[in-house]
Amino acid sequence: MESVKIEITPSGRASRAEVIVRIFYTIIAMIILWIFGIAVAILVILNFFTCLILATRIAPEFIASYIKQLSRVMAYAYFVTDERPPLVP
């Protein structure tokens, strides 16, 4: 079984300008992730039935990229890192 690896590099000091930009950037990123989250929720429901009936998964890479992107945005929003995540996963 493959494990999920997410690397987050914490940074010490944050600039004041970055804090202001971070608020608006996080709002935009979360709106985009919310739209992707709707698609992921549908895929999870479909995956339940396809795993149950056919023993296969639908688009596991897409779901994994959503989870990875969500963790990057949350690390940025919670002031753990100054590295801005891309808006689209």
For each residue, the residues with C-beta under 8 A, 3 or more apart:
1:
2:
3:
4: 64 67 68
5:
6: 68 71 72
7:
8: 71 72 75 80 81
9: 81 83
10: 80 81
11: 14 81 82 83
12:
13:
14: 11 18 19 79 82
15: 18 19 82
16: 19 20
17: 20 21
18: 14 15 21 22 82
19: 14 15 16 22 23 79
20: 16 17 23 24
21: 17 18 24 25
22: 18 19 25 26 76 77 79
23: 19 20 26 27
24: 20 21 27 28
25: 21 22 28 29 76 84
26: 22 23 29 30 73 76 77
27: 23 24 30 31
28: 24 25 31 32 87
29: 25 26 32 33 73 76 85 87
30: 26 27 33 34 73 77
31: 27 28 34 35
32: 28 29 35 36 87 88
33: 29 30 36 37 66 69 70 73
34: 30 31 37 38
35: 31 32 38 39
36: 32 33 39 40 66 69 89
37: 33 34 40 41 66 70
38: 34 35 41 42
39: 35 36 42 43 62
40: 36 37 43 44 62 63 66
41: 37 38 44 45
42: 38 39 45 46
43: 39 40 46 47 58 59 62 63
44: 40 41 47 48 63
45: 41 42 48 49
46: 42 43 49 50 58
47: 43 44 50 51 57 58 60 63
48: 44 45 51 52
49: 45 46 52 53
50: 46 47 53 54 56 57 58
51: 47 48 54 55 56 57
52: 48 49
53: 49 50
54: 50 51
55: 51
56: 50 51
57: 47 50 51 60
58: 43 46 47 50
59: 43 62 63
60: 47 57 63 64
61: 64 65
62: 39 40 43 59 65 66
63: 40 43 44 47 59 60 66 67
64: 4 60 61 67 68
65: 61 62 68 69 89
66: 33 36 37 40 62 63 69 70 89
67: 4 63 64 70 71
68: 4 6 64 65 71 72 89
69: 33 36 65 66 72 73 85 86 89
70: 33 37 66 67 73 74
71: 6 8 67 68 74 75
72: 6 8 68 69 75 76 85
73: 26 29 30 33 69 70 76 77 85
74: 70 71 77 78
75: 8 71 72 78 80 81 85
76: 22 25 26 29 72 73 80 81 82 83 84 85
77: 22 26 30 73 74
78: 74 75
79: 14 19 22
80: 8 10 75 76
81: 8 9 10 11 75 76
82: 11 14 15 18 76
83: 9 11 76
84: 25 76
85: 29 69 72 73 75 76
86: 69 89
87: 28 29 32
88: 32
89: 36 65 66 68 69 86
